[in-house]
Amino acid sequence: MQDQLSGVGPALRRARERRSLTIEEASRDTKLAIEQLRSLEAERFADLLGDVYVRGSLRTYAKYLGLSPDKVVAAYARQADDPQPPSPPSKLGRVEAAIAATRIRDNHRLLVLVALTLLLIAVVFGFV
């Protein structure tokens, strides 16, 4: 995650100051450590334990301050470094194609075997 200013930290600080709360009071009420709150307000997200923890802390702090937790987390998410998933391969190579064909062929064999077994069971019970 980068420490880019997304506006989340200053918004949290302004909301706390508008409510005339000290960082110590906010820490006591939210059960978040003072250093965690300072990191959130300064947008030093890398100081925290990871993205999931940052999002949870932002939700807790935003709710406590009377802000919309969803909007605060969304503003953070716009600035967070979310890695893009790798693109799928454009086409299968010879080995991959052979493996895929084998799997399909094996699946068909299994279906035929199951169908024949069921048919045999039905015939046996039909005579009994």
Beta strands, then each sheet from edge to edge (+ up, - down):
end
